Amino acid sequence: MSARASGEYTRPDVKRRLLVIGTGGTIASEPSSNGYTPLRNDHFYRRIRQHPLLSDPSGTSTPTLFSSPVLPVAVGVNTRYPELITPPLGDNEERVSYEILDLDKQMDSSEMTPSEWNIIAGLVEENWTDYDGFIILSGTDTLAYTSSILSFLFTNIGKPILVTGAQIPLSQPRSDGWANLLDSIYVAGVMNFAGIGVVFHHQVFQGNRATKTSPNHFAAFQSPCVPPLVNLNVKITLGGSITPRSSTLPPRLINLVTSPTVLSCSIHPGITGALLSAQIEAVPTCKAVILSAYGSGNLPISEENGALAALEAAVKRDILVVVISQCAIPNVYPLYTQGRTLLSKGVLPGHDLTHEAAFAKLLWLVSRKDLSFRQRQELFEIPIAGEMAA
Ligand code: ASN
């Protein structure tokens, strides 16, 4: 049972209670002889507990020395660490309480799969009423995939689910993870913000519009087609309207399919229909294909190339085929003969979807057992969670 559910909280100045779900990633990594790796131990919690901006010793009964004992609680296979309380964060001296729940499997985010998303989403759903918001700590490599899938699983929610991480581990000097975590706690705990966001380098991006743009810059994420939702500078400014908190409950959670269903193919000079068919045929469980095509959605269409015929054959086998743009600022619209011909074969336009959002939307659609192929096609063309322009 969480501290909140067991009624352990007493402080009147604690504005909100958050659950921080740790999955590993750089933010939680330690150096090893084989490079940075997230370990399954309490070092990450201890580092946070001793940081004066993230944990106020007067706020909890927990001693703050790095060496003092920690009494984690096993929650199934996962580990929940004792509650931490921030120093006053808001203009009205509000404090935020949070608990870190570390997943059993701490991983570099390149190991992330739909199975882990099912676990994360299940934990959020299970703890929905006990907490005022959720922060998912992830590696940055697949962070935008995680935030994108959460946006489809948790549409129109009344609480925040923020995803954050770091480029340098908390265990190392100059870590950006401190600021990313503090900003996340501030947005989820003090601001009136609901929905799925990526918090990175003092900005909040819409979860299904964000993409990782650099493995080096602290400003590692952008949302190329829409402005950031929040800029956390000296002054906090909003890039548009943000969804306020409400008592809206999350939709009934669906279980994501874990067999390989969504295939991603990149168009490149020299691609042929044979190369595309070989990839599709190699995945018997394939239910959707993302084509990352040139520019506004172009690819070679000559008969001898065979790409169009390969894609048409896939659509006829009830495989959703969608086209997105390889450009850094994506936008698919049928301007050229190539793009128009492609769409005339039943391939669906991905408009300004990022690859991450396209992947998440397709995974969500093929996981919806209640939908026919036709209904999936129709829903793909409609924005479900603000993931693309109408
Ligand atoms: N490889 C790391 C990860 O995605 C990168 C990072 O978190 N900065 O887990």
Boltz pocket constraint, residues with backbone or C-beta under 6 A from the ligand:
constraints:
  - pocket:
      binder: B
      contacts: [[A, 24], [A, 25], [A, 26], [A, 27], [A, 107], [A, 108], [A, 109], [A, 110], [A, 138], [A, 139], [A, 140], [A, 141], [A, 142], [A, 165], [A, 166], [A, 167], [A, 168]]
      max_distance: 6.0
